[in-house]
Amino acid sequence: MGPSRLVCAFLLAACCCGRRAAGVPGEAERPEPELVEVEVGSTALLKCGASRSQGNLSHVVWFSVHKEKPAPIFRVHKGQGQSEPGEYQHRLSLQDKAGTLALTQVTPHDERIFLCQRPRSQEHRIQLRVYKAPEEPSIQANALGVSVNSRELTEVATCVGRNGYPIPQVTWYKNGQPLKEEKNRVHIQSSQVVESSGLHTVRSALQAQLLKEDKDARFYCELSYRLPSGNHMKESREVAVPVFYPAEKVWLEVEPAGMLKEGDRVEIRCLADGNPPPHFSISKQNLSTGEMEEETTDDNGVLVLEPARKEHSGLYECQGLDLETTDSLLSGPQQLLVNYVSNVSVSPAAPESREGGSLSLTCEAQSNQGLEFQWLREKTGEVLERGPVLRLHNLKREAGGGYRCVASAPHVPGLNRTRLVHLAVSGPPWMASKQRKLRVREHARLNLSCEASGHPRPTIAWNVKGTASEQDQDPQTVLSVLSVLVTPELLDTGAECVASNSHGRNTTTIFLELDSNRTAGLSTPTVGPHARANSTSTEKKLPEPESQGVVIVAVTVCLLVLAVLAAVLCFFYKKGKLPCGRSGKQEITLPPSRKSEFVVEVKSDKLPEEMGLLQGTNGDKRAPGDQGEKYIDLRH
């Protein structure tokens, strides 16, 4: 090497050393920058080197490197800090004496390299990383649905993650399993938008070729992102996508399930395994021709049988027409059976017998099931016989009335039919009562009633004039109501109703008497029949129980007063101070010191009628002038 070349090499080395000593930033070999991580909106603390090697920090210059161009943003001179004009002018400050620089309200735009330069010291570089968790992901399924017949990939759903930093990663899941790109099967297309704030919004669309098996699949998306604390993720809600596929089979469904009976509401509908379902039609076999004839259905394609009848039994089938492919599918035939009980009849249809006679009633019915019969008394509901024949012996008048035959199919719950017949027991009329006594008011309008039964149905006549009306209580009972005015003649004679038929006659007598406790008015009382009695019963109106009680109490009080008075008199008599005589006055001799000139008179407050009761009790009579007075002379 020549002398000139040695001189040039020495000068070049000296120049490089001089530039490094001058502290020009960016010229020295750059070590790996220190990493500082912070979330958007928080404060980043920037330290100029490690704490053990910070050296002289009284003079420090901070730079912001943007597009590899450093620009001064903060200076420290003799421990005092000063911001340079620019975007960081109001967000930088010294944190402590160690020279820590605080950057507040960090934004995504702050993600860059910061460096500090001290005199006679190597620059220190800091890489600021900024993070922001995205919002909850939103997912939207394809509401129009996906057809399995589509030859191209169809969008299944879209996922959006807003305001994250850096860009979050999107992963798609189906039934909990992650989806990956698959040629002609799965494609995930993503795009990003940088907001004015520097945050990112990511949109991901899932496109796929779905199958019939995906009709119940659940899809969701996941956002993966990083924060200073580590890796995180957020999941969207699950969505289902309508999947359209042609039907492969159709079938019939009948409701209610199980055995059907007449009177039920029966619905027959077609079902298919396609989506959307094809257009349905329901047909029933004509028993005469053997051909299937289409039935009329409602707007939903359901054949409603209400009420179901035995004629609805037969063979049904369903046909489904795919309107997209025009393919037709036919279900297998299904037998519908409506169980029935019909034509319940009783013979004889109008049973009739005389009193004391015997009779048999026979019940018949038709059904596709085995039947059981029972006979009930209509009036009481009592079960009289189990079987189709009811035998009645020694019939009495009370046996007349309704008898019901119940024909039921025990193997079909609730399936039964009934027939009611009325048994007529012939005989003379039977009165509800033979006699009645009524309290009435003179000149009042009164409704008298008379009830009679029998077979043949009796007719009723009254022996007094008035307005009569009749009401049929049942086929063998009649109620006659007579409206009359209470007159003295009616009070004397009373009223009588006569019921008669071809077997005889019977009567009811109504006695009337004035009610002294009530004044005459214009009201019209109605006197109804009493409880039904046989032809020998007699019903009388008893006196009012309240008036009887008053008389009994009065007599009892009088007897008690008389007994007390007799006891007092006997007491004085036994002491020898009360001489007996016929005079109404008696003297009692008193000691001289207690003589006085007064007479004590004891009178009875009893009424003449009650005194008569007392006389009758004691067996002695008083003179007409004797009012039951007793005197005690106390003058001597």
C-alpha positions, 0 to 999 in steps of 0.5 A, a space after each residue: 500500500 502506498 503512502 497516499 493510500 495510508 493517509 486517505 484511510 487514516 483521514 476517513 477513519 478520523 472523519 467517521 470517529 469525529 461524526 460519531 463524537 459529534 452526536 449526529 442521530 442515525 449515523 451509528 450502527 443501530 441496536 435493536 430498539 426498546 419495545 414499549 407497549 401501550 393501549 390507545 388512550 393511555 400514557 406511554 412512559 419513555 425512558 432514555 436508556 436503562 436505569 443503570 446506564 442513563 448517565 448525564 440526563 441534564 441535557 437530552 434531546 428527544 426525536 420522533 422518527 417518521 418515515 425514517 426522518 427524525 424530528 426533535 419533539 422535546 428538549 431537556 436542559 439543566 433538568 428542565 423540559 421544553 416541548 418543540 412545536 408540532 403534534 406532540 407539543 401539548 402531550 409531552 412532559 417530564 415524568 421524574 428526575 430520571 428523565 422519563 418522558 410521558 406521552 399522554 392520550 396515545 393514539 394509533 398514529 403514535 406507533 413509531 420509533 422515538 429516540 433520545 440523544 445525550 452528549 457524548 453518549 449513544 442514542 437510545 431508540 424506543 419502539 412504541 407499539 399501540 393496541 386497541 381491543 375491537 368492539 364485539 363482533 357483529 354477524 349477519 346471516 344471509 336471510 335469503 337462504 342458500 340453495 344446495 342446487 347452486 353451482 357457485 359459492 354463496 355468501 353464508 354470513 358476514 362478520 364485522 369487527 370495528 375499531 381495533 388496532 392493529 387489524 384483528 384476525 377473523 376466524 369462521 366456525 361451523 358447529 364449533 369447528 373452524 373453517 378453512 379455505 377449501 377449493 369450490 367449498 369454502 372461501 373467506 373474503 376479508 377487507 379492512 377500513 382505516 378510520 380517521 382515528 387510525 383504528 381498523 374495521 375489518 369485514 369478513 364474508 364467508 362463502 360456501 357450498 352448503 349441503 342438506 345436512 347443513 340445514 341445522 348448522 350454526 355459524 359464528 365468527 371469532 376476532 383474535 387480537 393482542 393487548 399489552 396483557 397478551 392475546 385475546 379473542 371475542 366471539 359473535 353470536 351463533 346464526 342459522 342460515 336457511 338452506 333450501 333443498 328439494 324433497 325426497 319423500 312425502 307422508 301423511 300425518 293424522 291428529 289426534 294420534 291413536 283411535 278416532 271416534 265420531 265427533 272428534 276434530 281430525 286434521 290430516 296434513 302432508 309433510 315432506 323432507 324438503 325446504 321449502 315444502 312442495 305444494 300438497 294435495 290430499 286425495 281419498 279413495 272413492 269406494 264405488 270407483 276405486 279412484 283417488 279423488 282430491 279433497 278440499 283443504 284449507 289455506 295451509 293444505 290441511 284437511 279438517 274433518 269436524 266433526 268426524 263421521 264414519 263416512 270419513 273412514 277410508 284410504 288417503 294419500 298425499 301428493 307433493 309438487 316441487 314448484 322449482 323442479 316440477 318433480 312430483 312425489 307421492 306418499 304411501 296410502 294410509 288407512 283412516 278409521 273413524 270408530 262409531 256407535 250408531 242407530 241406538 234403538 229401544 223396543 218397544 219404542 213407547 213402553 206402556 203398562 198398567 200398575 202391577 204389570 211387568 215389562 222388558 226393554 231391549 236396546 240395540 245399536 250398530 258399531 265397528 267395535 264390540 259394545 257394552 250396554 247399561 240402563 240408567 234411570 233418567 231421573 236419578 242417574 242410577 244404573 239399573 242393569 248392565 246388558 241390553 235387556 232391562 226387565 221391570 216387574 210389579 210396576 208401580 206408579 213411581 216407575 213411570 218416567 225416563 229410562 236411558 240405554 247407553 251403548 258404549 265401545 270400551 276399547 275406544 275411550 269416550 265413544 258411546 251413544 244413548 237412547 231415552 224412552 219414557 215408560 207410561 204406567 197406566 192408572 188414575 191421576 195421582 195428586 201432588 197433595 190431597 188437602 191444603 190449608 192456606 192463610 189469605 187476605 180478603 179481596 186479594 188476587 190469589 193464584 191457586 195451583 194443582 198438580 196431577 200426573 198419570 197415564 193417560 195424561 189427566 185433565 184438571 177442572 176447578 169447582 170455582 170460577 177463575 182464570 186457569 192455565 196449564 203447564 206440562 211438567 213432563 209427558 205424564 204430569 200437568 200443573 194447573 194454575 187458577 187465578 181467583 179473587 178472595 171473596 167471603 163465598 170462597 172463604 166459606 167453600 174453599 176450592 177443589 181441583 179435579 184431575 181425571 183420565 180414562 182410569 179414574 179421578 182424584 181431587 185436591 181440596 184447598 181450604 182458605 182462612 183469613 190472615 188477621 195479622 196482615 191487611 188486605 192489599 193488591 198483591 197476588 200471592 202464588 200458592 204452589 204445590 207441595 212435595 209430591 205425595 201418594 194418593 192417600 196423603 193429607 197435607 194441612 196448614 198448621 197454626 203459626 208457631 210464633 202465636 202458639 209460643 206467645 200463649 204458652 209463655 203467658 200461661 206459664 208466667 201467670 202460673 208462676 205468679 200465682 204460685 208465689 202469691 199462694 206461698 206467701 199467704 200460706 206462710 202468714 197463715 201458718 204463723 197465725 197472723 192471717 185469719 181465713 174468711 170469705 171477706 176480701 179483707 183480712 186483718 193482721 194484729 201488730 204490736 202496739 208500737 207498730 200500729 198504723 192506719 194504712 191498708 195494703 191492697 194487692 191486685 192481680 194484673 191478669 187479663 180476664 181470659 187468663 183469670 179464667 184459665 186460673 179458675 179452671 185450674 183451681 176448680 173454684 169460681 168467683 163472683 162476677 164482681 170479684 176481680 181477684 183482689 186481695 187486701 191485707 189490713 194492717 191497721 191493727 
